[in-house]
């Protein structure tokens, strides 16, 4: 094998490796940087999290849409999803309402099928005043979550644009389940937050 052939072989192998990594990324795993405070204190601005894209389905490597179902998402799962009003953008939220649920929010309390939902992960940073605070604290009248859709909320209920604003999320827009914080940087100082590395996301 001459030098030209070796060069061609090396390029071909490199292309195959790069394409294989990209297919793996699309189908199985994705890194996501948390851009906002909407999921405090579960994840923070500056957290870099791993998303298991094969938790619910294997994705089509060309479109990233679910192709082969594996299991349904569960209530309480923290997920990365495509923003329904602009699918090119991705958000991180928590699944609270499941398909078929009778869902409502009254005075900041979530009710599912008539029962109050225990949510130890949620926070409120403002005093409750539905008229003053507006969207982020508004009640949600009882609705039935359609089949194939989910109701998602941010854990920081006073600062999260979520299903209260843009409605149900189709299962095809759920990218995957958030599992772990693998890196974290303080957004102000830029310093590494070592205490958050390896933290499980629940």
N, C-alpha and C positions, 0 to 999 in steps of 0.2 A: 504494500500500500504506500503510495507516494504522499508527499506533503499536501498536495491539493486534495487528494481523497480523504486524508485524515482531517483536513479543515472542514470539508463538506460533512463528514461524519460527525465531527464535534458540533457543528451548527445544528445538524438534524437532531442530535441527542438533546441539545440545549432547548430547542423548540419543543420537543416532546415533553421534557421536564417542566418547562414553563406552562405549557397547555395542561399538563396533568395537575399541577398545583392549582391552576385557575379553576379547573373542573372540580377539584376537591373543595376549594373555597366556596364555589357556588353551591355545591351539593351538600356539604357537611358542616362547614365552620366559617364564621365571619367575626371579625373584630369590629367593635362599635365604640366610638368615643361619646360619652354622655355630654350633651351640649347645654343642658338647662337644669334648673332646680326642680323640675316637675315631679321627680321621683325621690326627692329627699324624704327620709334619711336612708332609704334603702340603697340608693346609689347617689353619688354626688357629682357635681360639675367637675370634670377633669378625670373621672374614672374611665378606664378603658376596660371594656367587658368582652367576654367571649360569648358568642351566640351559637347555640347548637341548632343548625338549620335542618338537621335530620331528626329532631325530636318529634315532629308531627308528620312529616312527609319528606320523601326524596324529591328534590326540585329538578325541573327541566333546566339543564345547564345553559340553554340558549335564552330562555325567558325568565328564569328564576321562579316561575309559578309552580305550585305543588303538582307533582306528577303521580307519585305512588304513595298513597296514605299509609301511615304507620300507626298513629294513635291520635286521638282528639286532644286539643288543649284542655287544661283543667282550670277551674276557678282558683285564683290566687297565683297563677303562673305569671312571672314577669317576662314580657316578650318584646322583641323588636318587630315593628310593623311598618308597612308603607302607609303614609298619610293619605287617607281616602280622597282628599281634595287635590292632592298633588303626589301621585305615587312615586315620583322621583326622589321624594324626601322620606326619611325614616325617623320614626319616633320610638321611644321606649315607654311602655305603659304596663299596667297590671290588668289581667282579665278578671272582671268582677261579675259580669252577667253572661250566662251561658245560653245557648240556643234553647228556646222554649220557656225560659224563665219569665215570671212576672216580676218586673224590676221597677223599683222606685227609690227616690231619696226624699226624706222628710227631715228638715232641720239637721242636715248633715249626716243623718243616719241612713245607711243603705238597708233596704228591705228586699229580700229575695223570696218570692212565693209567700209573702206575708210575714216572714220571720226576719228579725233584725240580724244583720250579718256582723259577726265579730271580725274587726279589722285592726289588729294590734300594730300593723305597719303604717297606718295613715297618720298624718299630722295636719294640724291647722295652726297657722301663725297669726291669724287675725281674730278679733272678737266677732262673733256671729251677728251679722246684720244683713239680711237678705237683700234689702233695698240698696244699702250702701255698697256692699262688696260686689254685688252683681253676679255675673255668669259663674264665677268660680264657687259660689256658695248657693246658687239657685237650687230649689227643689226640682226633682225630676218626677213628673206625674207618672203614674203606673203605666208601663208599656210592656208588651210581650216581645222578647228578643226573638227575631225570626230564625228559622233553621238556617244553618250555614253562616250565622253572624254572631258577633260577640259585643258586649258592652265593656269598654276599657276606661280606666281612670288612672290618673297619676296619684301617687301616695301623698304628695304635697297638694292637698285638695284646694288650697287657696291660690295656687299658681300653676295650674295645669290646663292646657287646652286639650280636651279629650272628648269622649263620646257625649259629654254634656253639650259640647259645641257642635260637633260634626256627625253625631249619630253613630249607628252601629258600624262595626268593622267586619268586612267579609273575611272568611277563613283564608281566601286566596291571597290576602294582603298580609297575613302573619308570616314573617320571615323565619322566626325561630325562637327558641326559649333561651333566655339569658341565664348563664350558669355561674360565672366567676368573674371577679375583678382581677385582671392580670397585671395591670399597671394603674397608677393613680398619681396625678400631679396637682398640686394646689394651683388654682387658676390665677391667683394674685402673685404669689412668690415664684411659681414655676418649680418649686421643690417637690421631690419625690415623696409621696406619702407611703412609707414602707409598711405602716400598720394596716393598710387596706389591701395590700398585695395578697392574693390567694383567698380573699374573702368570698364566701359563697353568697349568691344572690337568691333570697327567698322572699 
